[in-house]
Amino acid sequence: MKKGKQYRFKEIYIFSEENGYELNELGRNYIGENFVVLTNEKGETISFVLKSTDGSNYIYECVYLD
């Protein structure tokens, strides 16, 4: 994952499963109002904001990575 890069929700979900992150969705399901936050046992956080849609795919931009 890289800050500023866009990812489909499915990519984020698969990444979280494969790398031991808990996935949480926050906010309303509108562009700019929906967030996905990944956290792991080490306290690392990766955050995404809903940027656009592509058919039935939701596209998120990584806005925070530590």
N, C-alpha and C positions, 0 to 999 in steps of 0.2 A: 504494500500500500504506500502511496506517495501523496503528500499534501498537494492540493490543487488539481489532482487527477480525478477523472470521473469514472464511476463503476456502476454496473447494473446491480440491483439488489441481490440477485442470485450469486454474483461474484463475491459480494460482501458476506453473504450467508455461508457460502462454501469456505471462504477464508476463515471465518470465525470458528466453524466446526473443525477444520483441519489444524488450527493453531491454538485451540483451547481458550477462545474468547467467549464471553457471555454477550449476547446480542440483545439490546433494548431499543424499542422504537418509542419515540416521544413526539408529542404534538399532533396536530390535525394532519390529515392526509392531503395536504396542498403544497404546491411548490413554494419553497422558502419557509414552510411551517412544520415540515416533518423532518425529524432527525433520527439517525441511527447511531447508537453509541456502543462501541465494543470495549469491554474491559476484561482483564485477565487477573489471575491470582497475584501477579507481581505488581499490580496497581497501574499497569500501562493502559492508556486510553487512546482510542482512535474514534473520531467523530466525523459524521457525514451529514450534509443537508441535502434534501430533495431539490434537484436542479431542473429536471425535465422528465418527460415521459416519451417513450418510443413504443407506440402500440400498447401492449400490456406490460412492458418493462418500465420500471422506475429507475431513473438515472440519478445517482447521488454523487456529490463532489466531496472529497475528503477535505475537511476544514481544520482538523486538528490531529496531530500525531506526536506522541512523546515516546 
